Structures are given as structure tokens and as C-alpha cells.
Amino acid sequence: MPTLFLKHKVSSYDSWRPAYDAHVSKRTEAGLKEIGVYRDSKDPNSLLIAWATDDVSKAKTFIDSPDLKARMKEAGVLMDPKFWFAD
């Protein structure tokens, strides 16, 4: 099953996490199943997130959506997110 990875930095993990959790229904609709949210041990506001997906096309539509971009901005994402897929 393909895995989608996301790396980005946030202004505050404690502020970001509730916004991320509140968006779970949209990730579920996109067919994403969370594997984990990982914080850098030296910078806890630098995150790596992994999801399993069985529909790469649907996942790509989700990560390109204006809704996701707006939600990320509201949640305090500081840098352009880096997404990639792996098998």
C-alpha cells in the first residue's frame, strides 16, 4: 500500500495539533489512514506525518485542495509543506 509523507514546520505544536485532529474527517474522505505524527527531537515544531493510502489519485486531490491549504495556514504551518509518496 502506498504511503504519503508530509514534512513541515509549525509555529506551535500545541496550537497545531487540535486543528490537525479536527480535520480527520477530510483525511478519511480522501482515503488516508494515519500511520503516525512524528516530532523532531531537536525541534518539536518540525513534523513528519505518514498516512497509508490505497488511492494515490484521491490523496493527490486532497493535498492539492484549497481547503487543505487554508486549514494548514490557519493551524500555523510556517513553511511550504513537502509531500511525497513511497511504496
DASULPE-V733294 format. One line per field, one symbol per residue. psi: psi as a letter, one per 20 degrees, with the letter a starting at -180 (. if undefined). A space follows every 10 residues. Layout:
psi=???
This chain:
psi=pqppqpprqq hoghhgghgg hijhhhhghj jpopgqpppp hhnijpqpqp qqqjnhgggh ggiiqhgggg hgghikphrp qoqqqq.
